[in-house]
Amino acid sequence: MIAITDKAAKEIKRIQTTDETARDAHLRVMVIGGGCSGMSYKLGFDKALAAETDKTFEYDGVKLLVDSKSFLFLDGTTLDFSDGLNGTGFVFNNPNAKRTCGCGNSFSA
């Protein structure tokens, strides 16, 4: 399972109402190769229907899609949003990450 905090859900909804490309789209979460620790998170809005192998999660009206390969690395993760002094953006709290880089955008499992 992947959880979404209230703060992250609110920000996703805000983006969906202000960005034409995100309107009526689902948030797709992926893990791709790259970054200083080996794997990176990737977020994007997807208007396509969920694939048969996608995992689908919904929280407070926000629909999240994850491909089955990425889910192996993301199971148990919480997607949060930070707007503090240290930067603004989505934050992944991933219990599967054995090591992360300093900026928190890449990890190894």
N, C-alpha and C positions, 0 to 999 in steps of 0.2 A: 504494500500500500504506500501511496505517497500522500502526505498531508499538505494542506495549504493553510497558512495562518490567515486570520481576519485581515491583517494589514496587507498581505500579498493579494488576497482576493479583491480587496478594495482598489488596489493599484491596477490590477488586471482589468477590472471593470472600467476604471477611469480611462485606461488606454483604449479599450474597446469603444468607448463613446467619443473619443477625440481623434482617433486615427482611422481613416476610412479603410485601410487595408486590414485592420484588426476587427472591424465591425462584423458581427455574425460569424466569427471564426473561433476555433478552439485553440487553446494554448498547447503547443507541442513541446515536450521536453525531451532532449536527446543527450546522449553521451557520445562524444566524438574523440578520435585520437588527436593528441596535440597538447600544447601547454607545457610548462616546465616540469610538471609531475607525471605526464604521460597521457592523461585523459582530461577533456574539458566538457563543461556543461554548455548546452546550446538551447536557447528558447526562441520560439517563433510562433506566429499565428498561422493557422492552417484552416482553410475553408473547406478542404476535402473531407469526405466522410472518413470515419475511423476505418483502418484496415482490419481485416479479420484477426490479425495477430497482435493488434494494438491492445494495450491495457487502458481502460478509461476510468477516470476518477472525477468526481464532481463534488464541489464544496460551495455552498451559498450561491449557486447559479453559475459558477465558473467550471467549465469542462476542461479537463487536462487529458491529453493523449500522450502515451509513451509506447514506443516500439518495444517488442519483446526483448531484443538484445540490450537496449539501454536499461530496461527494467531490472535486469540482473544486477546492475550496479547502483540502481536508485531505490530499490525496495527498502522501505523504512525511512526514507528521506522526508524532511519537512521543507517546503518552499516558503521562505519568508521574504519580507521587503524591509530594507533599511533606508531611513532618510536622515541619518544622524550626521554628526560632524566628520566622521571617518569616511563618508561617501554615501552616495545614493544608488540603490539598485537591488536586484533580487539576490537573495542569499540562500545557498543550499546547505542545510544541516544534514549531512549524510553520514550515517553510522557505519557505512561500508568503506569509507575512505580511510585507508591506512596511513596516508601521508598527503598533505596538501601544500600548495605553494604559499608564499607570503600573502599574495593578494586574494587567495581563496577561490580563484577561478579554475584551477586545475587540481587534479588529485590522482592518486594511485590506489588501487584496490588489491 
